[in-house]
Amino acid sequence: MIKEKNPLLKLKLYKSISPLMSFYNNNVESFYDLYEILLEAPFENIWFETMHILFGYCQLVAYLFDATVSSTFLIK
């Protein structure tokens, strides 16, 4: 009875990667690439990234004190 083939049970197993996992892997690889670029010339690149972050915060503060935004959300 064990040696009999069961025609009702046919399984095909294969390994697939979910789209979420491939998205995660692509993002992690891009972070490693960014880290590698930062390590090529660390002082110049850290200074450059720091300036970008500071300019981003300045834009955020300027947006908050804009007349349209402040009259709508902040000052009532």
TORLUM-134486 format. One record per atom (N, C-alpha, C, O): x, z, y; residue in one letter. Coordinates in steps of 0.001 Angstrom, whole numbers, plus 524288, in hexadecimal, padded with zeros to 5 digits. Atoms other than C-alpha are relative to their C-alpha. Layout:
! residues N
pt xx->X; zz->Z; yy->Y; rest->A
...
! end
This chain:
! residues 76
pt xx->8032F; zz->80000; yy->7FB5C; rest->M
pt xx->80000; zz->80000; yy->80000; rest->M
pt xx->80363; zz->80000; yy->804EF; rest->M
pt xx->801D5; zz->7FDC2; yy->808E5; rest->M
pt xx->7FC94; zz->7FFE9; yy->7FB73; rest->I
pt xx->80B51; zz->80285; yy->80951; rest->I
pt xx->8024D; zz->7FA96; yy->800FE; rest->I
pt xx->80327; zz->7F922; yy->8057F; rest->I
pt xx->7FD82; zz->80519; yy->7FF6E; rest->K
pt xx->8111A; zz->7F51A; yy->806E0; rest->K
pt xx->7FC3F; zz->7FBC8; yy->801DB; rest->K
pt xx->7FDED; zz->7F77C; yy->80337; rest->K
pt xx->803C7; zz->803CF; yy->7FE29; rest->E
pt xx->80493; zz->7EE3B; yy->80AA6; rest->E
pt xx->80076; zz->7FF4B; yy->805E9; rest->E
pt xx->80163; zz->8030B; yy->808C6; rest->E
pt xx->7FFDE; zz->8011A; yy->7FA6B; rest->K
pt xx->80487; zz->7E7AF; yy->817E2; rest->K
pt xx->7FA8B; zz->8008B; yy->80241; rest->K
pt xx->7F6BF; zz->7FE87; yy->80019; rest->K
pt xx->804FE; zz->7FF3B; yy->7FD6F; rest->N
pt xx->7F9C1; zz->7EBA9; yy->820EF; rest->N
pt xx->7FF60; zz->7FBDD; yy->80446; rest->N
pt xx->80233; zz->7FC05; yy->8082A; rest->N
pt xx->800A0; zz->80424; yy->7FC11; rest->P
pt xx->7F4E6; zz->7DFBA; yy->82883; rest->P
pt xx->7FD57; zz->801E5; yy->804FE; rest->P
pt xx->7FD5E; zz->7FF1A; yy->808E8; rest->P
pt xx->802B5; zz->7FE18; yy->7FB60; rest->L
pt xx->7ED3C; zz->7E836; yy->83216; rest->L
pt xx->803AF; zz->80262; yy->80402; rest->L
pt xx->80267; zz->802B7; yy->808A1; rest->L
pt xx->7FC6C; zz->7FD49; yy->7FC7E; rest->L
pt xx->7F904; zz->7EEF1; yy->837D5; rest->L
pt xx->804B4; zz->7FC86; yy->8012D; rest->L
pt xx->80847; zz->7FC0A; yy->7FDFF; rest->L
pt xx->7FBA2; zz->8033E; yy->7FE51; rest->K
pt xx->80208; zz->7E5D6; yy->83F45; rest->K
pt xx->80188; zz->801C6; yy->80575; rest->K
pt xx->7FE86; zz->8012D; yy->80929; rest->K
pt xx->7FE20; zz->7FE0C; yy->7FB04; rest->L
pt xx->80A08; zz->7EBB3; yy->84A33; rest->L
pt xx->804BB; zz->7FCEC; yy->801C4; rest->L
pt xx->80832; zz->7FBAD; yy->7FEAD; rest->L
pt xx->7FB62; zz->80259; yy->7FDA2; rest->K
pt xx->81376; zz->7E51B; yy->85336; rest->K
pt xx->801C4; zz->803A9; yy->80456; rest->K
pt xx->7FF06; zz->8045A; yy->80839; rest->K
pt xx->7FDEE; zz->7FC59; yy->7FC2D; rest->L
pt xx->81BBD; zz->7EEAF; yy->85AB8; rest->L
pt xx->80438; zz->7FD54; yy->8032D; rest->L
pt xx->807AE; zz->7FAC4; yy->80109; rest->L
pt xx->7FBF0; zz->801FD; yy->7FC8C; rest->Y
pt xx->823B7; zz->7EAA1; yy->86668; rest->Y
pt xx->8006E; zz->803AA; yy->804A1; rest->Y
pt xx->7FCB3; zz->80653; yy->80618; rest->Y
pt xx->7FEF6; zz->7FC88; yy->7FBA1; rest->K
pt xx->829C3; zz->7F1D3; yy->871A2; rest->K
pt xx->7FF39; zz->7FCFC; yy->8051D; rest->K
pt xx->80188; zz->7F8D7; yy->805E7; rest->K
pt xx->800CD; zz->80271; yy->7FAE6; rest->S
pt xx->824FE; zz->7EE73; yy->87F35; rest->S
pt xx->800B2; zz->80415; yy->8043D; rest->S
pt xx->7FFF4; zz->808C0; yy->80357; rest->S
pt xx->7FF34; zz->7FC8B; yy->7FB86; rest->I
pt xx->827E7; zz->7F430; yy->88C7E; rest->I
pt xx->7FB4E; zz->7FF84; yy->8039A; rest->I
pt xx->7F9A3; zz->7FB36; yy->804F0; rest->I
pt xx->80487; zz->80010; yy->7FC88; rest->S
pt xx->81C9C; zz->7F80F; yy->89516; rest->S
pt xx->8019F; zz->7FE32; yy->80572; rest->S
pt xx->8062A; zz->7FEC8; yy->806E8; rest->S
pt xx->7FEB5; zz->801B2; yy->7FAAC; rest->P
pt xx->81BF0; zz->7F267; yy->8A2DA; rest->P
pt xx->801CD; zz->80484; yy->80376; rest->P
pt xx->8052C; zz->803C9; yy->806D0; rest->P
pt xx->7FE6D; zz->7FB7B; yy->7FCE8; rest->L
pt xx->81D20; zz->8000E; yy->8A8A4; rest->L
pt xx->805A6; zz->80184; yy->7FED8; rest->L
pt xx->8089A; zz->802DD; yy->80264; rest->L
pt xx->7FAA2; zz->7FEB2; yy->80175; rest->M
pt xx->8299E; zz->802A4; yy->8A109; rest->M
pt xx->803DF; zz->7FBEF; yy->80209; rest->M
pt xx->8082B; zz->7FD54; yy->803B0; rest->M
pt xx->7FC82; zz->80408; yy->7FDE2; rest->S
pt xx->82F8B; zz->7F598; yy->8A517; rest->S
pt xx->80085; zz->80093; yy->805ED; rest->S
pt xx->804C1; zz->7FFBC; yy->8080C; rest->S
pt xx->7FFCA; zz->7FF06; yy->7FA5F; rest->F
pt xx->82C06; zz->7F88F; yy->8B35C; rest->F
pt xx->8039D; zz->80495; yy->80132; rest->F
pt xx->806BC; zz->80455; yy->804D8; rest->F
pt xx->7FCA4; zz->7FB70; yy->7FF5E; rest->Y
pt xx->83294; zz->805DE; yy->8B220; rest->Y
pt xx->805B8; zz->7FE95; yy->7FF11; rest->Y
pt xx->80921; zz->8002F; yy->8020E; rest->Y
pt xx->7FA9C; zz->80185; yy->80130; rest->N
pt xx->83EC0; zz->7FFF5; yy->8ABE9; rest->N
pt xx->8024F; zz->7FC9D; yy->80454; rest->N
pt xx->806E0; zz->7FD3D; yy->805B1; rest->N
pt xx->7FE14; zz->80345; yy->7FBBB; rest->N
pt xx->83FE7; zz->7F5BE; yy->8B6AB; rest->N
pt xx->8014C; zz->80343; yy->804CF; rest->N
pt xx->8053E; zz->8024F; yy->80764; rest->N
pt xx->7FEF7; zz->7FCB1; yy->7FB77; rest->N
pt xx->83EF3; zz->80027; yy->8C13A; rest->N
pt xx->804BF; zz->8036E; yy->7FF31; rest->N
pt xx->807D3; zz->8042B; yy->802D0; rest->N
pt xx->7FB72; zz->7FCC0; yy->80116; rest->V
pt xx->848E8; zz->808EF; yy->8BAAC; rest->V
pt xx->804FA; zz->7FCBC; yy->8005B; rest->V
pt xx->808EA; zz->7FE8B; yy->80270; rest->V
pt xx->7FB6E; zz->80367; yy->7FF9D; rest->E
pt xx->8524C; zz->7FD7C; yy->8B967; rest->E
pt xx->80145; zz->7FEB9; yy->805A7; rest->E
pt xx->805DC; zz->7FE61; yy->8070E; rest->E
pt xx->7FEF2; zz->8011C; yy->7FA7D; rest->S
pt xx->850A9; zz->7FA62; yy->8C7D9; rest->S
pt xx->80264; zz->804B6; yy->802BA; rest->S
pt xx->805AD; zz->8040F; yy->8062D; rest->S
pt xx->7FD8C; zz->7FB57; yy->7FDC8; rest->F
pt xx->853E8; zz->8088E; yy->8CB4F; rest->F
pt xx->805B9; zz->80068; yy->7FE60; rest->F
pt xx->8090A; zz->801EC; yy->80182; rest->F
pt xx->7FA8E; zz->7FFF7; yy->801B9; rest->Y
pt xx->8603A; zz->807A7; yy->8C316; rest->Y
pt xx->80337; zz->7FBE2; yy->802E9; rest->Y
pt xx->807BF; zz->7FCD1; yy->8043B; rest->Y
pt xx->7FD44; zz->80405; yy->7FCF8; rest->D
pt xx->863D4; zz->7FAFA; yy->8CA04; rest->D
pt xx->80112; zz->801E3; yy->8058B; rest->D
pt xx->80550; zz->80100; yy->807A1; rest->D
pt xx->7FF42; zz->7FDE0; yy->7FABE; rest->L
pt xx->861CD; zz->80199; yy->8D73B; rest->L
pt xx->8044E; zz->80418; yy->80004; rest->L
pt xx->80783; zz->8043B; yy->80398; rest->L
pt xx->7FBF4; zz->7FBFB; yy->80068; rest->Y
pt xx->86A3F; zz->80D06; yy->8D2E4; rest->Y
pt xx->8055D; zz->7FD7E; yy->7FF60; rest->Y
pt xx->80934; zz->7FF5D; yy->80196; rest->Y
pt xx->7FB04; zz->802BF; yy->800B4; rest->E
pt xx->874DB; zz->8038B; yy->8CE8E; rest->E
pt xx->801D8; zz->7FD9B; yy->80524; rest->E
pt xx->80682; zz->7FDB2; yy->8064F; rest->E
pt xx->7FE99; zz->80238; yy->7FAEA; rest->I
pt xx->87482; zz->7FCCB; yy->8DBDA; rest->I
pt xx->801F0; zz->80445; yy->803A7; rest->I
pt xx->805B4; zz->80382; yy->8068C; rest->I
pt xx->7FE4B; zz->7FBAD; yy->7FCAD; rest->L
pt xx->87586; zz->809F0; yy->8E2AE; rest->L
pt xx->80570; zz->801E6; yy->7FE82; rest->L
pt xx->8085A; zz->803B7; yy->801E1; rest->L
pt xx->7FAD9; zz->7FE29; yy->801A9; rest->L
pt xx->88185; zz->80D4D; yy->8DA9A; rest->L
pt xx->80460; zz->7FC2D; yy->80142; rest->L
pt xx->808F3; zz->7FDA7; yy->8010F; rest->L
pt xx->7FBE6; zz->803CF; yy->7FEBE; rest->E
pt xx->888BC; zz->800C9; yy->8DE68; rest->E
pt xx->802D0; zz->80178; yy->80506; rest->E
pt xx->8079E; zz->80167; yy->80531; rest->E
pt xx->7FDB0; zz->7FE43; yy->7FB0B; rest->A
pt xx->88B00; zz->8054C; yy->8EC6F; rest->A
pt xx->7FCC3; zz->804A6; yy->801D4; rest->A
pt xx->7F94F; zz->80404; yy->8051D; rest->A
pt xx->8039E; zz->7FBA1; yy->7FF36; rest->P
pt xx->88534; zz->812FC; yy->8ECFB; rest->P
pt xx->7FF51; zz->801A6; yy->805A9; rest->P
pt xx->7FAE9; zz->802BC; yy->80741; rest->P
pt xx->80093; zz->7FE0D; yy->7FAAB; rest->F
pt xx->8880F; zz->816D1; yy->8FB12; rest->F
pt xx->7FD02; zz->7FC36; yy->8036E; rest->F
pt xx->7F9B3; zz->7FDD9; yy->80683; rest->F
pt xx->802C4; zz->803DD; yy->7FCD8; rest->E
pt xx->88364; zz->80A2A; yy->9012D; rest->E
pt xx->7FA41; zz->7FFA9; yy->7FE73; rest->E
pt xx->7F6D7; zz->7FF70; yy->801D4; rest->E
pt xx->80564; zz->80099; yy->801C4; rest->N
pt xx->87730; zz->80930; yy->8F8D9; rest->N
pt xx->7FCC1; zz->804E4; yy->800F9; rest->N
pt xx->7F823; zz->80477; yy->80241; rest->N
pt xx->802E9; zz->7FB2E; yy->7FEE5; rest->I
pt xx->8734F; zz->8177F; yy->8FA5A; rest->I
pt xx->7FE9A; zz->80030; yy->805CC; rest->I
pt xx->7FA39; zz->801A7; yy->80725; rest->I
pt xx->80112; zz->80020; yy->7FA67; rest->W
pt xx->8746E; zz->8161F; yy->9092A; rest->W
pt xx->7FB9F; zz->7FC1F; yy->80138; rest->W
pt xx->7F820; zz->7FD46; yy->80451; rest->W
pt xx->803F6; zz->80406; yy->7FF32; rest->F
pt xx->86C4E; zz->809AB; yy->908C2; rest->F
pt xx->7FAA5; zz->801E4; yy->7FE2B; rest->F
pt xx->7F6C6; zz->80125; yy->800EC; rest->F
pt xx->804FA; zz->7FE04; yy->80205; rest->E
pt xx->861B2; zz->80FEC; yy->90065; rest->E
pt xx->7FDF6; zz->80483; yy->80356; rest->E
pt xx->7F93F; zz->804F2; yy->8042A; rest->E
pt xx->801A1; zz->7FBB2; yy->7FC9F; rest->T
pt xx->8617E; zz->81C16; yy->90904; rest->T
pt xx->7FD9A; zz->7FDEA; yy->8050B; rest->T
pt xx->7F9AB; zz->7FFF8; yy->806E5; rest->T
pt xx->80223; zz->8024F; yy->7FB3D; rest->M
pt xx->85F47; zz->813AC; yy->91504; rest->M
pt xx->7FA9B; zz->7FD99; yy->7FF00; rest->M
pt xx->7F71B; zz->7FE0D; yy->80245; rest->M
pt xx->80521; zz->80239; yy->8014B; rest->H
pt xx->85418; zz->80C84; yy->90E3F; rest->H
pt xx->7FBE1; zz->80441; yy->7FF70; rest->H
pt xx->7F774; zz->80398; yy->80134; rest->H
pt xx->803BE; zz->7FBB5; yy->8009D; rest->I
pt xx->84DA4; zz->81962; yy->90AA4; rest->I
pt xx->7FE90; zz->80245; yy->80552; rest->I
pt xx->7F9FC; zz->80352; yy->8065A; rest->I
pt xx->8011C; zz->7FDE7; yy->7FAC8; rest->L
pt xx->84EFD; zz->81E84; yy->91891; rest->L
pt xx->7FC8F; zz->7FC54; yy->80334; rest->L
pt xx->7F8F9; zz->7FE1B; yy->805DE; rest->L
pt xx->80350; zz->803BE; yy->7FD39; rest->F
pt xx->84949; zz->81203; yy->91E52; rest->F
pt xx->7FA73; zz->80001; yy->7FDC8; rest->F
pt xx->7F6AF; zz->7FF59; yy->800B3; rest->F
pt xx->80538; zz->7FFB4; yy->80256; rest->G
pt xx->83DFF; zz->8130A; yy->914B1; rest->G
pt xx->7FD01; zz->804B5; yy->801F8; rest->G
pt xx->7F85A; zz->8044D; yy->8031F; rest->G
pt xx->80298; zz->7FB5B; yy->7FDE2; rest->Y
pt xx->83B05; zz->820E3; yy->9192F; rest->Y
pt xx->7FEAC; zz->7FF4F; yy->805BE; rest->Y
pt xx->7FA99; zz->80126; yy->80784; rest->Y
pt xx->8013B; zz->80106; yy->7FA79; rest->C
pt xx->83BD2; zz->81C91; yy->9275E; rest->C
pt xx->7FB34; zz->7FC80; yy->80082; rest->C
pt xx->7F7F6; zz->7FD56; yy->803F6; rest->C
pt xx->8049D; zz->80358; yy->7FFE2; rest->Q
pt xx->831EF; zz->811E0; yy->924A3; rest->Q
pt xx->7FB1D; zz->80311; yy->7FE91; rest->Q
pt xx->7F6F3; zz->80230; yy->800CF; rest->Q
pt xx->80477; zz->7FCCB; yy->80186; rest->L
pt xx->82910; zz->81BBB; yy->91DF6; rest->L
pt xx->7FE3C; zz->80381; yy->80481; rest->L
pt xx->7F98D; zz->80402; yy->80578; rest->L
pt xx->8014F; zz->7FCA4; yy->7FB93; rest->V
pt xx->829A2; zz->824FC; yy->9299E; rest->V
pt xx->7FDA9; zz->7FCBD; yy->8046B; rest->V
pt xx->7F9E5; zz->7FE66; yy->806E9; rest->V
pt xx->80226; zz->80364; yy->7FBF0; rest->A
pt xx->82754; zz->819BF; yy->93313; rest->A
pt xx->7FA73; zz->7FE4B; yy->7FEA1; rest->A
pt xx->7F725; zz->7FDCA; yy->80216; rest->A
pt xx->8053F; zz->8017A; yy->801AE; rest->Y
pt xx->81B84; zz->815B0; yy->92B0D; rest->Y
pt xx->7FC2A; zz->8047B; yy->800E4; rest->Y
pt xx->7F7BB; zz->80397; yy->80287; rest->Y
pt xx->8037D; zz->7FB89; yy->7FF4E; rest->L
pt xx->815E2; zz->8236E; yy->92B91; rest->L
pt xx->7FE99; zz->800EA; yy->805B3; rest->L
pt xx->7FA44; zz->802A4; yy->806DE; rest->L
pt xx->8010D; zz->7FF27; yy->7FA75; rest->F
pt xx->81713; zz->8240A; yy->93A6B; rest->F
pt xx->7FDE4; zz->7FB29; yy->802BE; rest->F
pt xx->7FD58; zz->7FB23; yy->80785; rest->F
pt xx->8026D; zz->804A6; yy->7FDC7; rest->D
pt xx->8115D; zz->81684; yy->93C73; rest->D
pt xx->7FA8C; zz->80173; yy->801F2; rest->D
pt xx->7F7F4; zz->804BF; yy->7FF98; rest->D
pt xx->804F1; zz->7FE85; yy->7FD8D; rest->A
pt xx->80540; zz->81718; yy->944FC; rest->A
pt xx->7FB57; zz->7FF25; yy->7FC61; rest->A
pt xx->7F7C9; zz->80261; yy->7FC3B; rest->A
pt xx->80467; zz->8011E; yy->80379; rest->T
pt xx->7FC29; zz->810E8; yy->93B0A; rest->T
pt xx->7FFB7; zz->803E2; yy->7FB8B; rest->T
pt xx->7FB83; zz->805CF; yy->7FA39; rest->T
pt xx->7FFEA; zz->7FC72; yy->8047F; rest->V
pt xx->8006D; zz->8197B; yy->92FC6; rest->V
pt xx->7FEEE; zz->8058D; yy->801B3; rest->V
pt xx->7FBDC; zz->80845; yy->7FF30; rest->V
pt xx->800AF; zz->7FA8F; yy->7FE5C; rest->S
pt xx->8011A; zz->82637; yy->93748; rest->S
pt xx->7FA7F; zz->80120; yy->801D4; rest->S
pt xx->7F883; zz->8056D; yy->800FD; rest->S
pt xx->8056E; zz->7FF19; yy->7FE40; rest->S
pt xx->7F3AC; zz->8247C; yy->93D55; rest->S
pt xx->7FC37; zz->7FFDE; yy->7FB62; rest->S
pt xx->7F813; zz->8024F; yy->7FB98; rest->S
pt xx->8038F; zz->80065; yy->8047E; rest->T
pt xx->7EDAD; zz->82131; yy->93027; rest->T
pt xx->8009F; zz->8048E; yy->7FC3E; rest->T
pt xx->7FCC1; zz->806DE; yy->7FA8E; rest->T
pt xx->7FF18; zz->7FC3B; yy->80425; rest->F
pt xx->7F40E; zz->82AD2; yy->926EF; rest->F
pt xx->801D3; zz->8056E; yy->801D5; rest->F
pt xx->80023; zz->80963; yy->7FFAF; rest->F
pt xx->7FD84; zz->7FB12; yy->7FEAC; rest->L
pt xx->7FBB7; zz->8355F; yy->92DF6; rest->L
pt xx->7FD1F; zz->80305; yy->8043B; rest->L
pt xx->7FC24; zz->807B0; yy->8039F; rest->L
pt xx->80259; zz->7FD47; yy->7FB88; rest->I
pt xx->7F527; zz->83891; yy->93ADA; rest->I
pt xx->7FA3A; zz->7FE9B; yy->80052; rest->I
pt xx->7F8D9; zz->7FA17; yy->8013D; rest->I
pt xx->805A3; zz->800F8; yy->7FFA7; rest->K
pt xx->7E667; zz->83A0E; yy->93AC4; rest->K
pt xx->7FD93; zz->8039D; yy->803F2; rest->K
pt xx->7F8D9; zz->8036A; yy->804D0; rest->K
! end
